[in-house]
Amino acid sequence: MQSTTKQGPHNSPETHSQMDIPIFGYELVRDILVPGILGKDTHEISYWAGKHLARKFPLLSIQEITSFFQEASWGELDLMDENKNEMKFELKGNIVERRVQMNSEPCFTLEAGFIAEQIQNQKQFISEAFPELNKKKNHVIFTVRWDRKDPIK
């Protein structure tokens, strides 16, 4: 993916990599503050928050979804497999590895909800996504399922 040019603090162009947000700030909000506020409801609310974000940023292809993940600093998302009722995505990268190592129970339901809503809109069938964390490989597998008998109205 090409770097995007953004205006820096002195109106000079900066590439995306030069403007990266420090990972510590992201972790403070994502892995400490939000779970501290939401408590035991963190996973469920994060899933619905991901669906909400997907409605704000409708994407028309798998490529757009993978690009969004990179731009949002959520990690590297790749489509692994697809059949008529299911897709499997792999999420990996430095941010995922760090979240897995730094947090005993990292929550990836925000990403799951986002993927579910995007696929639902692309396939036009009600869809759900389920994250499965692999701590040994420091990656997450998202399984997205839909029922062709349950179209969006």
ABEGO torsion letter per residue (X at the ends): XBBBBBBBAAGBBBBAAAABBBAAAAAAAAAAAAAAAAEAAAAAAAAAAAAAAAAABBBABAAAAAAAAAAAGAEBBBBABBBAABBBBBBBEAAAAAAAAABABBBAAAAAAAAAAAAAAAAGBBBBBBBBBBAAAGBBBBBBBBBAABBBX
